[in-house]
Amino acid sequence: MAEPNDSERTESATPRRLEKAREEGHLARSHELTTFAMLMAGGGGLWWLGAHLFEQMRAMLSRGLQLDTSDASDPAQMTVRLQDLAWDGMFAMAPFLAVLLIVAFAAPQLLSGWNLSTEALRIDWNRLDPVAGFGRLFSWHGVAELLKALVKSALITVVAVAVMWHYQEPLLQLVTVTPAAAIARTAQIAGIAFLIIGGALVVVAAADVPFQLWRHGDDLKMSREEVRQEHKESEGDPQIKQAIRNQQRAMARRRMMSEVPKASVIVTNPTHYAVALSYEDRKMRAPRVVAKGADLVAARIRELGAQHQVPVLESPALARAIYHHTEIGEEIPEALYTSVAEILAYVFQLRRHREFGDIALAPLPTIVVPPGLDPREVSS
């Protein structure tokens, strides 16, 4: 079995690709749907407004041919008459043209909706490439468009001939009626003919709409490499994301280390864990963790504490409990209040001994941690 080629466009377009194509004005459009809608609108307009429209045109023509001797000899007056007749013609055609304008604007939106893009106005020299133009002309898309045009032409011809054959007698009888009746009847026949011919194109439009949707999707297909690249761009390059996380951790570690010199005490494991606590009486409800770390980070915390004369006390169980149950910036758990209070009381004695030496300094007593807080006790 042949291995799949990652450069072949075999994958459906992603939502991001579809959105980008929409921004560029690349949408699924069916000209046959627009043609069908325009013919139906034109036929309906002639059938509904034809008699009134032709009557207005007849009246306008009659007024235009009625000239006074003074008007005929005055070029300025003739210009005024021509302007008046032009305005009358525009007002007479306005309803019919308005219907066609609305349909011409709305019909293309039925397939892909409204979209405003200026990309189509941008100069693309590839469109002027004759080689590319011939390639598009003789591509399978061009062949499909040619076959569609032939089918449409044949269908329109057959339907038009059938309509004319059906209305040959009514058309011949128009010479026997008054001009006004002939005009009204002609408008009705023209409107019905447009509706029938337009209705026949519904077959072409019904076939063209799914074809254009499929063609649009096929044009926007992506290769596996493009999908991976887009995913990488949207989600972020893993290497870059890892570098960002490393940088963030480094910044957070620097901020944490800057708090170590301000700590009240550092409780150690003694080598694996180090936790720096800060407590200010009447300002804090409970001691707060300002830094913590394991192994190399713990060693750095102990080093900074020694440099800035922060008391470093060994209490393995308490250090493990605080490290595993408290995050940086949080207060210690209420269950550890008593244990930490013993540590802080010893720190107070240690400071007093260093400053005044008026009391004997006993060794740090063993700090007892409540059951369930020491992870080593739980694992054992």
C-alpha positions in Angstrom: 0.0 0.0 0.0 1.3 3.4 -1.0 2.3 5.7 1.9 0.0 8.8 2.2 1.7 12.0 0.8 1.4 14.8 3.4 1.6 17.4 0.6 -1.6 16.2 -1.2 -4.7 18.1 -0.4 -6.8 15.4 1.1 -8.1 17.1 4.3 -11.3 19.1 4.6 -10.8 22.8 5.2 -10.6 23.7 8.9 -12.8 26.4 10.4 -9.9 28.8 10.4 -9.3 28.2 6.7 -12.9 28.8 5.9 -13.0 32.0 7.9 -9.8 33.2 6.1 -11.3 32.4 2.7 -14.5 34.3 3.7 -12.4 37.3 4.6 -10.7 37.1 1.2 -14.1 37.0 -0.5 -13.8 33.4 -1.5 -17.3 32.1 -1.1 -19.5 29.5 -2.8 -21.7 31.3 -5.3 -24.1 29.9 -7.9 -24.6 32.1 -11.0 -27.3 29.7 -12.1 -29.3 30.4 -8.9 -29.0 34.1 -9.5 -30.1 33.7 -13.1 -33.1 31.7 -12.1 -34.1 34.2 -9.5 -33.7 37.1 -11.9 -35.8 35.4 -14.6 -38.5 34.5 -12.1 -38.5 38.1 -10.8 -38.5 39.6 -14.3 -41.3 37.2 -15.4 -43.4 37.9 -12.3 -42.9 41.6 -12.7 -44.0 41.6 -16.3 -46.9 39.4 -15.6 -48.0 41.6 -12.6 -47.0 45.0 -13.8 -46.8 44.5 -17.6 -50.2 45.9 -18.5 -49.8 49.0 -16.3 -46.2 49.5 -17.5 -47.1 49.3 -21.2 -50.0 51.6 -20.7 -47.8 54.2 -19.1 -45.3 53.8 -21.9 -48.1 54.2 -24.5 -49.4 57.4 -22.8 -45.8 58.7 -22.6 -45.3 58.1 -26.3 -48.6 59.7 -27.1 -47.6 62.9 -25.1 -44.2 62.9 -26.7 -45.7 62.9 -30.2 -48.1 65.8 -29.5 -46.1 68.9 -30.3 -47.2 72.5 -30.6 -45.8 74.7 -33.4 -44.1 76.9 -30.8 -42.5 73.9 -29.1 -41.2 72.5 -32.4 -39.5 75.8 -33.3 -38.0 76.3 -29.8 -34.9 74.0 -29.2 -34.9 74.9 -25.4 -38.5 73.8 -25.1 -37.8 70.5 -26.9 -35.0 69.8 -24.4 -37.4 70.4 -21.5 -40.0 68.1 -23.1 -37.3 65.4 -23.5 -36.2 65.7 -19.9 -39.9 65.4 -18.7 -40.4 62.3 -20.8 -37.2 60.7 -19.5 -38.3 61.3 -15.9 -41.7 59.8 -16.7 -40.1 56.8 -18.2 -37.9 56.3 -15.2 -40.8 56.6 -12.8 -42.8 54.2 -14.9 -40.0 51.6 -14.8 -38.9 52.2 -11.2 -41.1 49.5 -9.5 -40.0 46.8 -12.0 -36.4 47.8 -11.8 -36.5 48.0 -8.0 -37.7 44.4 -7.9 -34.9 43.2 -10.2 -32.4 45.2 -8.2 -33.5 43.6 -4.9 -33.5 40.1 -6.3 -30.0 40.7 -8.0 -28.6 41.7 -4.6 -30.4 39.1 -2.5 -30.1 36.0 -4.6 -26.3 35.6 -4.3 -26.6 35.8 -0.5 -28.8 32.7 -0.4 -25.9 30.3 -0.7 -23.2 31.8 1.6 -24.8 34.8 3.2 -23.7 38.4 3.3 -20.0 39.1 3.2 -18.1 42.4 2.8 -14.5 42.1 1.6 -12.2 44.4 -0.3 -9.8 41.7 -1.3 -11.5 41.3 -4.6 -10.5 44.8 -5.5 -6.8 44.1 -4.9 -4.7 43.7 -8.1 -3.8 40.0 -8.6 -1.3 39.7 -11.5 -1.9 35.9 -11.5 -5.3 36.6 -13.0 -3.6 38.3 -15.9 -1.3 35.3 -16.6 -2.4 33.9 -20.0 -0.9 30.5 -19.2 -2.9 30.2 -16.0 -5.9 31.4 -17.9 -5.6 28.7 -20.5 -5.1 26.2 -17.7 -8.3 27.2 -16.0 -10.1 27.2 -19.4 -9.1 23.6 -20.1 -9.3 22.3 -16.5 -12.1 20.0 -15.4 -13.8 23.0 -13.9 -13.9 24.6 -17.3 -15.2 21.5 -18.9 -18.0 21.3 -16.3 -18.9 24.9 -16.9 -19.0 24.3 -20.7 -21.3 21.3 -20.3 -23.5 23.3 -17.9 -23.8 26.1 -20.5 -24.7 23.7 -23.3 -27.3 22.0 -21.2 -28.8 25.4 -20.1 -28.8 26.6 -23.7 -30.5 23.5 -25.0 -33.1 23.6 -22.2 -33.9 27.2 -22.8 -34.2 26.7 -26.5 -36.6 23.7 -26.1 -38.8 25.5 -23.5 -38.8 28.8 -25.5 -39.9 27.0 -28.7 -42.6 25.1 -26.8 -43.9 28.4 -25.3 -43.9 30.1 -28.7 -45.7 27.2 -30.3 -48.3 27.2 -27.5 -49.0 30.9 -27.8 -48.8 31.2 -31.6 -52.6 31.6 -32.0 -53.0 34.2 -29.2 -50.1 36.2 -30.8 -51.7 36.1 -34.2 -55.0 37.2 -32.8 -53.4 40.4 -31.4 -53.9 42.2 -34.8 -57.7 41.8 -34.3 -58.0 43.7 -31.0 -57.4 47.3 -30.0 -53.8 48.5 -29.5 -54.4 48.9 -25.7 -55.7 45.3 -25.4 -52.9 44.0 -27.6 -50.3 45.7 -25.4 -51.9 44.3 -22.2 -52.1 40.8 -23.7 -48.5 41.0 -25.0 -47.3 41.9 -21.5 -49.1 38.9 -20.0 -47.7 36.5 -22.6 -44.2 37.8 -22.1 -44.5 37.5 -18.3 -45.8 34.0 -18.5 -43.1 33.0 -21.0 -40.4 34.4 -18.7 -41.9 32.4 -15.8 -42.0 29.2 -17.7 -38.4 29.6 -19.1 -37.2 30.6 -15.6 -39.0 27.7 -14.0 -37.2 25.3 -16.4 -33.9 26.7 -15.2 -34.7 25.4 -11.7 -33.3 22.1 -12.8 -30.0 23.7 -13.7 -30.0 25.7 -10.5 -30.8 22.7 -8.3 -27.9 20.8 -9.8 -25.5 23.8 -9.7 -26.0 24.7 -6.1 -24.6 21.4 -4.6 -21.9 21.4 -7.3 -20.7 24.9 -6.3 -20.8 23.9 -2.6 -18.7 20.8 -3.3 -16.4 22.8 -5.6 -15.8 25.4 -2.9 -15.0 22.8 -0.4 -12.7 21.0 -2.8 -10.8 24.3 -3.7 -10.2 24.9 0.0 -9.0 21.4 0.9 -5.7 21.3 2.8 -2.8 18.9 3.0 -1.9 17.2 6.2 1.2 19.4 6.5 -1.0 22.5 6.2 -3.3 21.2 8.9 -0.4 20.5 11.2 1.1 23.9 10.5 -2.2 25.7 11.2 -2.7 23.7 14.4 0.9 24.7 15.4 0.2 28.4 14.7 -3.2 28.4 16.5 -2.1 26.3 19.5 1.5 27.5 19.5 4.7 25.8 18.7 5.4 23.2 21.5 9.0 24.3 21.7 8.1 28.0 21.9 5.4 27.2 24.5 7.9 25.2 26.5 10.4 28.1 26.3 7.7 30.5 27.5 6.8 28.2 30.4 10.4 27.9 31.3 10.8 31.7 31.2 7.7 32.2 33.3 9.0 29.7 35.9 12.3 31.4 36.0 10.6 34.8 36.5 8.4 33.3 39.2 11.5 31.8 40.9 13.3 35.1 40.8 10.3 36.9 42.4 10.1 34.1 45.0 13.8 34.4 45.8 13.5 38.1 46.2 11.2 37.4 49.1 13.5 35.1 51.0 15.6 37.9 52.6 12.4 39.3 54.1 11.3 36.0 55.6 10.9 35.4 59.3 12.3 31.8 59.3 13.3 29.1 56.9 12.2 25.6 57.8 14.2 22.8 56.2 14.1 19.0 55.7 17.2 19.6 56.1 18.4 19.0 52.5 15.5 18.0 50.3 12.9 20.7 51.2 13.1 24.3 52.3 10.1 26.6 53.2 10.4 30.3 53.9 7.7 31.7 56.2 6.9 35.3 56.9 4.9 36.6 59.8 4.2 40.1 61.1 2.3 40.4 64.3 -0.9 42.6 64.0 -0.6 42.7 60.2 -1.1 39.0 59.3 -3.7 36.6 60.5 -1.4 33.7 60.1 2.1 33.0 58.8 2.4 33.0 55.1 4.6 31.0 52.7 6.8 33.3 50.7 9.1 30.7 49.1 9.5 27.0 48.9 11.5 24.5 46.9 13.1 21.1 46.7 16.6 20.0 46.1 18.6 22.7 44.2 15.9 25.3 44.8 15.9 24.4 48.5 19.6 24.8 48.6 19.4 28.2 47.0 16.7 29.3 49.6 19.0 28.1 52.4 21.9 30.0 50.9 20.0 33.2 50.6 18.7 32.9 54.1 22.2 32.4 55.5 23.5 35.5 53.5 20.7 37.7 54.9 20.8 36.2 58.5 17.4 34.6 58.2 17.0 31.9 60.8 17.3 28.4 59.2 15.8 25.7 61.4 15.6 22.0 60.7 12.2 20.4 61.2 11.8 17.7 58.6 8.2 16.7 59.2 7.0 20.4 59.3 9.0 21.3 56.2 7.4 18.4 54.3 3.9 19.2 55.6 4.1 22.9 54.6 5.7 22.1 51.2 3.0 19.7 50.2 -0.1 21.4 51.6 0.6 25.2 51.0 1.3 27.1 47.9 3.4 30.3 47.6 1.6 33.3 48.9 -0.9 31.2 51.0 -1.3 31.1 54.7 -0.3 27.9 56.4 -3.2 25.4 57.1 -5.0 25.9 60.4 -3.9 22.5 61.5 -0.2 23.6 61.5 -0.8 26.8 63.6 0.5 25.2 66.8 3.6 23.6 65.1 4.5 26.9 63.3 3.9 28.9 66.5 6.5 26.7 68.3 9.0 27.5 65.4 8.2 31.3 65.7 8.6 31.2 69.4 12.0 29.7 69.1 13.0 32.3 66.4 12.0 35.0 68.9 14.2 33.4 71.6 17.0 33.1 69.0 16.9 36.8 68.1 16.8 37.8 71.7 19.8 35.6 72.4 21.7 37.1 69.5 20.9 40.7 70.5 21.1 40.6 74.3 22.4 37.2 75.3 20.4 37.4 78.5 18.8 33.9 78.1 20.3 30.5 77.6 19.4 29.1 74.2 18.2 25.6 74.3 18.1 23.3 71.2 15.1 23.4 69.0 12.6 20.9 70.3 11.1 18.3 68.1 8.1 19.8 66.3 5.1 17.4 66.1 3.0 17.6 63.0 -0.7 16.5 63.2 -1.4 13.1 61.8 -2.1 13.0 58.0 -0.1 16.1 57.1 3.3 14.6 56.8 3.4 12.9 53.3 6.1 10.5 54.5 3.9 9.3 57.3 1.0 8.8 54.9 3.1 6.8 52.4 4.5 4.6 55.1 
